[in-house]
Amino acid sequence: MLENPVSETFLLESFIDSPALNSKLEVEAALKQLPAVSAKSLHLSQTAFKQFNISTEKNYKNAPIATLNPSKPLKAETESLLKCATAVLPEEKKQVSELEQVPIQTLISTYFSFMILLIFAHVRDLLGKFFYPDQYKSLKEQDGYAPLISDFESLWNRRLYTRISDVFNRPITGVAGGHVNLLERTSKDNNRTFQLTGKKTNVLNLASYNYLGFAQSQGYCADQVEKMILEHGISTCTSRLHGGHTSLLSQTEQLVANFVGTEDAIIISMGYSTNSSVLPLLVQKGCLLISDELNHSSLVAGSRLSGATIAVFKHNNPEDLEQVLRKSISQGQPRTHRPWKKILVVVEGLYSMEGELCNLRGIIALKQKYKFNLYVDEAHSIGAVGKRGRGICDLLNIDPKQVDILMGTFTKSFGAVGGYIAGNKSLISMLRLMAHTSVYAESMPIPVLEQVASSLRLIMDDVPECKGEGLARINQLADNSAYFMGKLKQMGFLVLGSKGSPVVPLLLFNPGKIPAFSHECTKRNMAVVVVSYPATPIISGRVRFCLSASHTREDLNLALKHIDEIGDLLQLKLLKK
């Protein structure tokens, strides 16, 4: 993997910002010595400090390499010298986003609602532990053994989540396309258990990640899967290193690499473990992993398993990322202050809870300046964004080779399961040999591999008898997304997300409105996903509409009509003028 050399500009800025340089002559002396400090190791900056006699030997040993919150004793003269001495990359203009302001009364009522719920939950628990102690045995120490479940986690599940659990994990049957069959269920014990009634209801599906509509039982992909089952069976029943490496697996991996624009790719049979099992191979102790604060749980799990030092930057904010980089590079590893073995920045191409696209251009600019490695999770963006459906790089016209590791999953746009890692050949060869998912996990089943391969061929327009079908699906999804999001904003709803995102979050805020919105949608034969804490911040509960190329304009108009009615009923149109 690459190391992370420190640029001349960064070292020079560290000298200029240091309170120790408190005169123009000292700064000029530092500038004259610039070639001596231009090196790939932070230790040479310590040598430069000694050469300039900025501080005594005692102070030098106890002081950090560079001061990150300087007092800046030199004003205009220092800045002028800095500009003249080195060619600094021009700073990107800050994009001023027009954030929709939430009415203060909405925030107050949301906090107040959660406060009341938690107060009643604690009161009920206190009374329950006194009058029904047997029901709380699992939360108490038993025979010297500590409880496996913490009291607060249990309280949240029992007193808050269970109250509205009927809107989550709803069972379906049939093909999860533009419409799906919802199985009706009831509960006789306040949502602790559920019983199926046997009734099915065909509902408009705004809940599945079926972005390009490939989750279907008819058509080219379904026919190819059926053909491949007859030729190769269902599964190899072993890992790829123990006899499970088939020709179909190799061909599909090369197809993925060609699609995303890299030298090679490896396919992993589970999307979550693609992140959680690969990150520990890329960084270890002595490395720095910098993560977006809203990264997916699989990225968080992989980061923690790696043993690397973890830093977090503000969501989708390159300016804050640069501050974290400067601080981390100048300070080095904890206690020893040695240079980091490597630095890996981890982001997502499309953040599914926010429907927001990554500011990849800003991060690439920082990558060129600070020489860190970049890992982009394209689970929700691959196939769904870009003129050719090839993800965030395709959308922003960025060369995929500028990203060191491209990750994606097949569970969204391709109607399958599993994920991939794409990059240079040496990286992928190492992962094939050392990744736990290659050594221990079963290879991707034959039908799933063919589903991935056939959907990729359609998107890449490599199927003569289905010419243009893949591009038509991509354009249909983009059109549906723009239309649906635009109409919701016109109605006055508080909608998050970037233009072109197939995920459209609509904020609900109040905890009572979360189940109410879901119930009202179910009454109108619509399936939606509502999300609350801990998946989101506690005050920003939301409904997340997932659009698909399989939705027609009539489907969207019907959904918008019902959502408009529900918005008036629940007073959700916070931006209505």
C-alpha positions in Angstrom: 0.0 0.0 0.0 1.0 3.6 -0.5 2.8 5.6 2.2 1.7 9.2 3.0 4.5 11.7 2.4 4.1 15.2 3.7 4.1 17.9 1.1 6.4 21.0 1.2 3.3 23.2 1.5 2.1 21.4 4.5 5.5 21.5 6.3 5.9 25.1 5.5 2.4 26.0 6.7 3.2 24.1 9.9 6.3 26.3 10.5 4.4 29.5 9.7 1.5 28.7 12.0 3.8 27.8 14.9 3.8 30.4 17.7 7.6 29.8 18.0 8.2 31.7 14.8 7.4 35.2 16.1 9.4 37.4 13.8 9.7 38.0 10.1 13.5 37.1 10.1 12.8 33.7 11.6 10.1 33.0 8.9 12.5 34.1 6.1 15.2 31.8 7.6 12.7 28.9 7.5 11.8 29.6 3.9 15.5 29.6 2.9 15.8 26.1 4.5 12.7 24.8 2.6 14.6 22.2 0.6 16.0 20.7 3.8 12.5 20.1 5.2 10.9 18.8 2.0 10.9 15.1 2.8 8.6 12.1 3.1 9.1 11.8 6.9 7.8 14.0 9.6 11.0 13.4 11.5 12.9 15.8 9.1 10.6 18.6 10.3 12.0 18.0 13.8 15.5 18.4 12.4 14.4 21.6 10.7 13.2 22.9 14.1 16.6 22.2 15.6 18.4 23.9 12.7 16.4 27.1 13.2 16.9 27.0 17.0 13.3 27.8 17.5 13.1 26.2 20.9 15.4 24.7 23.4 16.1 20.9 23.3 13.9 20.4 26.4 11.0 22.2 24.9 11.4 20.5 21.6 11.2 17.0 23.0 8.0 17.8 24.8 6.3 19.8 22.1 4.2 18.5 19.2 5.7 18.7 15.7 3.3 21.4 14.5 0.8 23.6 16.3 -2.7 23.1 15.0 -4.4 26.0 16.8 -1.8 28.7 16.4 -2.0 32.1 17.9 -0.8 33.4 14.5 1.4 36.3 15.7 2.3 37.2 12.1 -0.6 38.6 10.1 -0.4 39.8 6.5 3.4 39.6 6.2 3.5 35.9 7.0 0.7 35.1 4.6 2.4 37.1 1.9 5.7 35.2 2.4 3.9 31.9 2.3 2.2 32.7 -1.0 5.5 33.9 -2.6 7.5 31.0 -1.4 5.5 28.0 -2.6 2.9 27.2 -5.1 -0.1 26.4 -3.0 -3.0 24.6 -4.5 -6.0 27.0 -4.9 -8.6 26.3 -2.3 -12.0 25.2 -3.6 -14.8 27.6 -3.3 -17.0 26.7 -0.5 -20.3 25.4 -1.7 -23.0 27.2 0.3 -25.8 24.7 0.6 -29.3 26.1 1.1 -30.2 24.0 4.2 -33.9 24.0 4.8 -34.6 25.4 8.3 -36.6 23.3 10.6 -39.2 25.3 12.7 -38.0 25.6 16.3 -41.4 24.4 17.6 -41.0 21.2 15.7 -37.6 20.5 17.3 -38.9 21.4 20.8 -42.0 19.2 20.4 -39.8 16.3 19.2 -37.4 16.5 22.2 -40.4 16.9 24.5 -42.1 13.8 23.1 -39.0 11.7 23.5 -38.5 13.0 27.1 -42.1 12.0 28.0 -41.6 8.5 26.4 -38.4 7.9 28.3 -39.8 9.2 31.6 -42.8 6.8 31.3 -40.5 4.0 30.3 -38.3 4.4 33.4 -41.4 4.7 35.7 -42.9 1.5 34.2 -39.6 -0.3 34.6 -39.3 0.8 38.3 -42.8 -0.4 39.0 -42.3 -3.6 37.0 -39.1 -4.5 38.8 -40.9 -4.1 42.1 -44.1 -5.9 41.4 -43.0 -8.4 38.7 -39.3 -9.2 39.4 -39.4 -12.5 37.5 -39.9 -10.6 34.2 -36.6 -8.7 34.8 -34.3 -11.6 35.7 -32.3 -11.3 32.5 -31.3 -7.7 33.4 -29.9 -8.7 36.8 -26.9 -10.6 38.0 -27.6 -14.3 38.4 -25.4 -16.7 40.3 -22.4 -14.4 39.9 -22.9 -13.9 36.1 -23.3 -10.4 34.8 -26.3 -9.7 32.5 -25.6 -10.0 28.8 -28.0 -7.2 27.9 -27.7 -3.7 29.3 -30.6 -2.1 31.1 -31.0 0.9 28.8 -30.8 -1.2 25.6 -33.5 -3.5 26.9 -35.6 -0.5 28.1 -35.4 1.0 24.6 -36.4 -2.2 22.9 -39.2 -3.1 25.4 -40.7 0.4 26.0 -40.2 2.3 22.8 -39.3 0.0 19.8 -41.8 -2.7 20.7 -44.6 -0.2 20.9 -44.2 0.5 17.1 -42.6 -2.7 16.0 -45.6 -3.6 13.8 -44.3 -1.1 11.2 -40.9 -2.9 10.9 -40.0 -6.3 9.5 -43.3 -6.7 7.6 -43.4 -10.0 5.8 -43.9 -10.0 2.0 -44.3 -12.7 -0.7 -43.8 -12.7 -4.4 -41.4 -10.7 -6.6 -40.2 -7.4 -4.9 -40.8 -5.3 -8.0 -42.7 -2.1 -8.4 -45.6 -3.8 -6.5 -45.3 -6.5 -3.9 -47.7 -8.8 -1.9 -47.8 -7.8 1.8 -48.8 -10.5 4.3 -51.3 -9.2 6.9 -50.4 -9.9 10.6 -51.9 -9.1 13.9 -50.7 -9.0 17.5 -52.7 -9.9 20.7 -49.9 -9.0 23.2 -48.9 -5.4 22.3 -46.5 -6.4 19.5 -44.5 -8.9 21.5 -45.5 -11.6 19.0 -47.4 -11.6 15.7 -49.7 -14.0 13.9 -50.3 -14.1 10.2 -54.0 -13.9 9.1 -53.5 -15.5 5.7 -54.6 -12.3 3.9 -52.4 -10.9 1.1 -52.5 -7.3 -0.2 -50.9 -6.1 -3.4 -49.2 -2.8 -2.5 -47.1 -0.2 -4.3 -43.5 -1.0 -3.3 -41.5 2.1 -2.2 -39.4 0.2 0.3 -37.1 -2.1 -1.7 -33.6 -1.2 -3.1 -34.7 -2.5 -6.5 -33.3 0.6 -8.2 -33.1 -0.7 -11.8 -35.9 -3.2 -11.5 -33.8 -6.4 -12.0 -35.6 -8.2 -9.1 -38.0 -9.9 -11.5 -39.1 -13.4 -12.4 -39.3 -12.8 -16.2 -37.0 -11.4 -18.8 -33.4 -11.8 -19.9 -31.8 -12.1 -16.5 -34.4 -14.7 -15.2 -33.9 -16.8 -18.4 -30.1 -16.7 -18.1 -30.3 -17.7 -14.4 -32.5 -20.7 -15.2 -30.2 -21.8 -18.0 -27.1 -21.6 -15.7 -28.8 -23.7 -13.0 -29.5 -26.4 -15.5 -25.8 -26.3 -16.7 -23.9 -25.8 -13.4 -26.3 -26.5 -10.6 -26.9 -24.4 -7.5 -23.7 -24.1 -5.5 -20.1 -25.3 -5.2 -20.7 -25.9 -1.4 -17.2 -24.7 -0.5 -15.0 -21.6 -0.4 -13.1 -20.4 -3.4 -9.7 -21.6 -2.1 -11.1 -25.1 -1.4 -12.5 -25.9 -4.8 -15.2 -23.2 -5.2 -13.4 -21.1 -7.7 -15.4 -21.6 -10.9 -14.9 -20.2 -14.4 -18.2 -18.3 -14.0 -16.8 -16.6 -10.9 -13.6 -15.5 -12.8 -15.6 -14.2 -15.7 -18.0 -12.2 -13.5 -15.1 -10.7 -11.5 -13.5 -9.5 -14.8 -16.9 -8.2 -15.9 -17.2 -6.2 -12.7 -13.7 -4.8 -13.1 -14.4 -3.7 -16.7 -17.7 -2.1 -15.6 -16.2 0.0 -12.8 -13.0 0.8 -14.7 -10.3 -0.9 -12.6 -7.7 -3.6 -13.3 -9.3 -6.4 -11.3 -12.1 -7.1 -8.8 -13.0 -9.8 -6.2 -16.6 -10.9 -5.5 -17.7 -11.6 -2.0 -20.9 -13.5 -1.1 -22.2 -11.1 1.5 -22.4 -7.3 1.1 -22.0 -6.5 4.8 -18.8 -8.7 5.2 -17.4 -7.1 2.0 -16.6 -4.1 4.2 -16.2 -5.7 7.6 -13.8 -8.3 6.4 -11.7 -6.3 4.0 -11.0 -3.2 6.0 -8.9 -5.1 8.6 -6.6 -6.3 5.7 -6.0 -2.8 4.5 -5.1 -1.0 7.8 -3.7 -2.3 11.1 -2.1 -1.0 14.2 0.0 2.0 13.4 -2.3 3.1 10.6 -4.9 5.9 10.6 -8.4 5.3 9.3 -10.5 8.5 8.8 -14.2 7.9 8.4 -17.2 10.0 7.6 -19.4 10.3 10.7 -22.4 8.9 8.9 -20.7 5.8 7.3 -22.6 2.6 7.2 -22.5 0.1 10.1 -20.4 -2.4 8.1 -17.7 0.2 7.6 -17.8 1.0 11.3 -17.5 -2.7 12.2 -14.6 -3.2 9.8 -12.8 -0.1 11.1 -13.0 -1.3 14.7 -11.8 -4.8 13.8 -8.8 -3.4 12.0 -7.0 -2.2 15.1 -6.1 1.1 13.4 -6.5 4.5 15.0 -9.9 5.9 14.0 -10.7 9.5 13.4 -14.0 10.9 12.2 -14.8 14.0 10.1 -18.0 15.9 9.7 -20.4 14.4 7.2 -19.4 15.1 3.6 -17.3 18.0 4.6 -13.8 18.2 2.9 -12.8 21.3 4.9 -13.2 19.4 8.2 -11.5 16.4 6.7 -8.5 18.6 5.9 -8.4 19.8 9.5 -8.4 16.2 10.7 -5.7 15.3 8.2 -3.5 18.2 9.3 -3.9 17.5 12.9 -3.3 13.7 12.5 -0.3 14.1 10.2 1.4 16.7 12.4 0.9 14.8 15.7 1.6 11.3 14.3 0.8 8.2 16.2 -0.4 8.4 19.8 2.3 8.5 22.5 5.2 7.8 20.1 4.4 10.6 17.5 5.9 8.4 14.8 4.6 8.9 11.2 1.6 6.8 10.3 2.3 3.7 8.3 -0.5 4.6 6.0 -3.7 6.8 6.1 -7.0 5.5 4.7 -10.0 7.8 4.2 -13.4 5.9 4.0 -16.5 7.4 2.5 -19.7 6.4 0.7 -20.7 7.2 -2.8 -24.3 7.7 -1.8 -25.4 7.9 1.8 -28.6 5.9 1.9 -30.1 7.4 5.1 -29.6 11.0 3.8 -30.0 10.3 0.0 -26.9 12.5 -0.3 -24.1 12.0 -2.9 -20.5 12.1 -1.8 -18.4 15.3 -2.4 -15.9 13.2 -4.2 -14.2 16.0 -6.1 -13.3 17.8 -2.9 -11.9 14.6 -1.3 -9.9 13.8 -4.5 -8.3 17.2 -4.3 -7.3 16.5 -0.7 -6.0 13.1 -1.7 -3.7 14.7 -4.3 -2.4 17.1 -1.7 -2.0 14.8 1.3 -1.3 11.5 -0.5 -3.7 9.3 1.5 -5.5 6.2 0.2 -9.2 6.4 -0.6 -11.9 3.8 0.0 -15.3 4.5 -1.6 -18.3 2.4 -0.7 -20.7 2.4 -3.7 -23.3 0.1 -2.3 -26.1 2.5 -3.2 -24.6 4.5 -6.1 -23.2 1.7 -8.4 -25.8 1.1 -11.1 -28.1 3.8 -9.8 -26.2 7.0 -10.7 -24.2 8.3 -13.6 -25.1 8.4 -17.3 -23.9 4.8 -17.7 -24.9 3.7 -14.3 -21.2 3.2 -13.2 -21.5 5.1 -9.9 -20.3 8.3 -8.4 -17.1 8.5 -10.6 -19.3 8.2 -13.7 -21.6 10.9 -12.4 -18.8 13.4 -11.6 -16.6 12.5 -14.6 -13.7 11.3 -12.3 -11.3 8.7 -13.4 -12.0 5.6 -11.2 -8.2 5.0 -11.0 -8.0 8.0 -8.8 -9.8 6.0 -6.1 -7.6 3.3 -4.6 -10.4 0.9 -3.5 -13.9 0.8 -5.0 -16.5 -1.2 -3.1 -20.0 -2.0 -4.1 -22.9 -4.5 -3.5 -25.2 -6.4 -5.8 -28.2 -6.2 -3.5 -29.5 -2.9 -4.8 -29.2 -2.2 -8.5 -28.5 -5.8 -9.7 -31.3 -7.7 -8.0 -28.9 -10.1 -6.3 -26.8 -10.5 -3.2 -23.1 -10.1 -2.2 -20.5 -7.4 -3.0 -17.2 -6.7 -4.7 -13.9 -4.9 -4.1 -12.3 -3.4 -7.2 -8.7 -2.0 -7.5 -5.3 -2.7 -8.9 -4.2 -6.3 -9.5 -1.7 -6.5 -6.6 -4.4 -5.4 -4.1 -7.0 -7.9 -5.4 -4.5 -10.7 -5.6 -3.7 -10.1 -1.9 -7.4 -10.1 -1.0 -8.0 -13.4 -2.8 -5.3 -15.0 -0.8 -5.9 -13.5 2.6 -9.5 -12.3 2.9 -11.5 -14.4 5.4 -14.4 -14.4 2.9 -12.1 -16.2 0.3 -10.7 -18.7 2.7 -13.7 -19.5 4.9 -16.9 -18.3 3.3 -18.7 -20.1 0.6 -18.4 -18.8 -3.0 -21.2 -16.9 -4.5 -24.0 -19.4 -5.6 -24.2 -20.1 -9.3 -27.7 -18.5 -9.8 -26.6 -15.3 -8.0 -23.4 -15.0 -10.1 -25.4 -15.3 -13.3 -27.9 -12.7 -12.1 -25.0 -10.3 -11.5 -23.4 -11.1 -14.8 -26.5 -10.9 -16.9 -27.7 -7.6 -15.3 -24.2 -6.1 -15.9 -24.3 -7.2 -19.5 -27.6 -5.4 -19.9 -26.4 -2.2 -18.3 -23.2 -2.3 -20.5 -25.4 -2.8 -23.5 -23.7 -6.1 -24.5 -26.8 -8.1 -25.2 -27.8 -7.6 -28.9 -31.4 -8.9 -28.4 -32.0 -6.4 -25.6 -30.2 -3.4 -27.1 -30.7 -0.2 -25.1 -32.6 -1.9 -22.2 -30.0 -1.1 -19.6 -29.7 2.5 -20.5 -33.5 2.9 -20.6 -33.6 1.6 -17.0 -31.0 4.0 -15.8 -32.7 7.0 -17.5 -36.1 5.9 -16.1 -34.7 5.8 -12.6 -33.1 9.2 -12.9 -36.4 10.6 -14.3 -38.5 9.0 -11.5 -36.1 10.4 -8.8 -36.1 14.0 -10.1 -39.9 14.0 -10.6 -40.8 12.5 -7.2 -38.4 14.6 -5.2 -39.5 17.8 -7.0 -43.1 17.2 -6.3 -42.6 16.5 -2.6 -40.7 19.8 -2.3 -43.5 21.6 -4.1 -46.0 20.2 -1.6 -43.9 21.7 1.3 -42.3 18.6 2.8 -38.9 18.7 4.3 -37.0 16.4 2.0 -33.3 15.5 2.2 -31.0 14.2 -0.5 -29.1 15.2 -3.6 -30.6 15.5 -7.1 -30.6 12.2 -8.9 -30.5 10.1 -5.7 -32.8 7.0 -5.9 -33.4 7.3 -2.1 -35.6 10.2 -1.0 -35.8 10.8 2.8 -38.8 12.8 4.1 -38.3 14.0 7.7 -41.1 13.2 10.2 -39.4 14.3 13.5 -42.0 13.5 16.1 -41.8 9.9 17.3 -45.6 9.6 17.2 -45.7 10.4 13.5 -43.3 7.6 12.6 -45.8 4.7 13.1 -48.7 6.9 12.1 -47.2 7.6 8.7 -46.5 3.9 8.1 -50.0 2.9 9.1 -51.6 5.6 6.9 -49.5 4.4 3.9 -50.5 0.8 4.6 -54.2 1.8 4.6 -53.6 3.3 1.1 -51.8 0.2 -0.2 -48.3 1.6 -0.1 -45.2 -0.1 1.4 -42.7 2.3 2.9 -39.7 2.2 5.3 -39.8 4.4 8.3 -36.5 4.9 10.2 -35.8 6.2 13.7 -33.1 6.2 16.4 -30.6 4.6 16.6 -30.4 4.3 12.8 -30.8 8.1 12.7 -30.2 11.0 15.1 -32.9 11.0 17.8 -34.7 14.0 16.5 -34.6 13.2 12.8 -36.9 10.2 12.3 -37.9 9.9 8.7 -39.6 7.9 6.0 -37.3 6.7 3.2 -38.8 6.3 -0.2 -36.8 4.0 -2.5 -37.5 4.6 -6.2 -37.1 2.1 -9.0 -37.1 2.0 -12.7 -40.0 -0.4 -12.5 -42.2 2.4 -11.2 -44.4 4.1 -13.8 -45.4 7.7 -13.8 -49.0 6.6 -12.8 -47.5 4.8 -9.8 -45.6 7.9 -8.6 -48.6 10.2 -9.1 -50.8 7.8 -7.1 -48.2 7.7 -4.3 -47.8 11.5 -4.3 -51.5 11.9 -4.0 -51.7 9.7 -1.0 -48.6 11.3 0.6 -50.1 14.7 0.1 -53.2 13.6 2.0 -51.1 12.0 4.8 -49.0 15.2 5.0 -52.0 17.3 5.7 -53.4 14.8 8.2 -50.2 14.6 10.2 -49.1 18.3 9.6 -45.8 17.3 8.0 -45.7 20.1 5.4 -43.2 22.2 7.4 -42.1 24.3 4.5 -45.5 25.1 3.0 -45.9 28.8 2.4 
